[in-house]
Amino acid sequence: MDTVTSIAPAKLMMKSLNGKSYALRDWLTSYPFLLVAIDPYTAESSWILDTASRIFDHYSPADIRVGWICTADKEGCAEFLGPLSENYLTFPDADKKIVTELKLERLPSLIHIRSDGFLQVSNGWNPKSWSGICDWVSEI
């Protein structure tokens, strides 16, 4: 599946694992997002952890926030991600509100949200599509 583009819902409330809750537009004030949405109850999401971590390590020094959207509660995120939940920004999404609002169709997904709310999503693991989003992020 190719990359899907749209506008992110600015008022979507996102609470990080450490407890900070802000509307998406407020998270994007300083830096855009590059996120990977995962479901800890699927094999596909466990397979993508190393790849996503390499992507995050590559972009962490840049002016972009990297992190996880994990469809579990705080404890489930910490258990599934282990130290990865501490190394990168993590958003627990047990009720899948974030996943629904961003219109993610299949997890794992790679999500890029610019500061102006422009949203790019690659639903599911698609190396070509994920690479395309990373190329775009690298250009900007």
Phi, psi and omega per residue, in radians:
M1 nan 2.443 3.138
D2 -1.353 3.075 3.106
T3 -1.281 2.395 3.102
V4 -1.838 2.368 3.113
T5 -2.080 2.599 3.082
S6 -2.925 -2.877 3.071
I7 -1.954 2.276 -3.132
A8 -1.255 2.558 3.106
P9 -1.252 1.858 -3.020
A10 -1.015 -0.570 -3.060
K11 -1.553 0.008 3.124
L12 -1.031 2.114 3.125
M13 -1.440 2.275 -3.133
M14 -2.254 2.113 -3.120
K15 -1.881 2.152 -3.124
S16 -1.345 2.887 -3.133
L17 -1.006 -0.564 3.135
N18 -1.459 0.082 2.974
G19 1.748 -0.031 3.129
K20 -1.420 2.202 -3.123
S21 -2.082 2.171 3.121
Y22 -2.478 2.756 2.973
A23 -1.185 2.614 -3.110
L24 -0.919 -0.746 -3.125
R25 -1.039 -0.540 3.125
D26 -1.337 -0.590 3.049
W27 -1.110 -0.533 -3.048
L28 -1.570 0.067 -3.082
T29 -1.002 -0.794 -3.078
S30 -1.674 -0.727 -3.025
Y31 -2.461 2.605 3.004
P32 -1.271 2.989 -3.134
F33 -1.885 2.537 2.856
L34 -2.284 1.884 -3.009
L35 -2.143 2.666 2.982
V36 -2.072 2.133 3.087
A37 -1.625 2.259 -3.084
I38 -2.312 2.713 3.034
D39 -2.062 1.913 -3.050
P40 -1.132 -0.119 -3.102
Y41 -1.754 0.254 3.087
T42 -2.188 2.563 3.122
A43 -1.136 -0.636 -3.110
E44 -1.011 -0.690 -3.128
S45 -1.217 -0.600 3.108
S46 -1.232 -0.570 3.133
W47 -1.198 -0.454 -3.015
I48 -1.553 -0.136 -3.054
L49 -1.006 -0.805 -3.133
D50 -1.140 -0.766 3.134
T51 -1.094 -0.821 3.139
A52 -1.093 -0.691 3.118
S53 -1.087 -0.703 3.093
R54 -1.118 -0.700 3.082
I55 -1.083 -0.821 -3.139
F56 -1.079 -0.765 3.134
D57 -1.072 -0.633 3.134
H58 -1.164 -0.740 -3.042
Y59 -1.651 -0.230 -3.118
S60 -0.929 -0.713 3.137
P61 -1.229 -0.262 -3.112
A62 -1.440 3.048 3.120
D63 -1.455 1.141 3.119
I64 -2.632 2.487 3.067
R65 -1.595 2.247 3.100
V66 -1.943 2.635 3.116
G67 3.050 -3.049 -3.055
W68 -1.929 2.567 2.784
I69 -2.002 2.036 -3.035
C70 -2.094 2.120 -3.073
T71 -1.379 1.136 3.093
A72 -2.672 2.950 3.049
D73 -1.344 3.137 -3.079
K74 -0.964 -0.808 -3.111
E75 -1.146 -0.707 3.114
G76 -1.124 -0.684 3.082
C77 -1.092 -0.852 -3.111
A78 -1.100 -0.675 -3.141
E79 -1.206 -0.795 -3.084
F80 -1.238 -0.776 -3.061
L81 -1.511 -0.372 -3.101
G82 0.993 -2.340 -3.109
P83 -1.142 -0.311 3.097
L84 -1.107 -0.473 3.111
S85 -1.269 -0.349 3.097
E86 -1.652 -0.510 -3.108
N87 -1.314 -0.467 -3.075
Y88 -2.311 2.687 3.057
L89 -0.974 2.323 -3.096
T90 -2.304 2.297 3.096
F91 -1.995 1.872 3.021
P92 -1.149 2.447 -3.099
D93 -2.501 1.008 -3.060
A94 -1.040 -0.630 -3.134
D95 -1.538 0.027 3.115
K96 1.040 0.484 3.106
K97 -1.150 -0.775 3.140
I98 -1.121 -0.822 3.128
V99 -1.000 -0.752 -3.141
T100 -1.176 -0.824 -3.105
E101 -1.122 -0.576 3.107
L102 -1.477 -0.024 3.099
K103 1.038 0.727 3.085
L104 -1.334 2.267 -3.067
E105 -1.675 -0.543 -3.073
R106 -2.619 2.362 3.130
L107 -1.865 2.580 0.062
P108 -1.299 2.647 3.106
S109 -2.274 2.563 3.014
L110 -1.809 2.272 -3.045
I111 -2.219 2.248 3.012
H112 -2.084 2.203 3.107
I113 -2.186 2.013 3.100
R114 -1.283 2.889 -3.133
S115 -1.085 -0.434 3.106
D116 -1.517 0.064 3.090
G117 1.638 -0.104 3.089
F118 -1.064 2.278 -2.994
L119 -2.093 2.286 3.017
Q120 -2.132 2.321 -3.110
V121 -2.339 2.366 2.916
S122 -1.955 1.894 -3.128
N123 -1.389 2.231 -3.131
G124 1.330 3.025 3.136
W125 -1.441 1.937 3.095
N126 -2.407 1.706 -3.048
P127 -0.911 -0.719 -3.125
K128 -1.136 -0.767 3.140
S129 -1.198 -0.743 3.104
W130 -1.094 -0.729 3.119
S131 -1.094 -0.680 3.102
G132 -1.068 -0.752 3.097
I133 -1.130 -0.760 3.124
C134 -1.103 -0.666 3.069
D135 -1.059 -0.759 3.120
W136 -1.080 -0.816 -3.138
V137 -1.081 -0.714 3.130
S138 -1.078 -0.642 3.138
E139 -1.151 -0.708 -3.089
I140 -1.459 nan nan
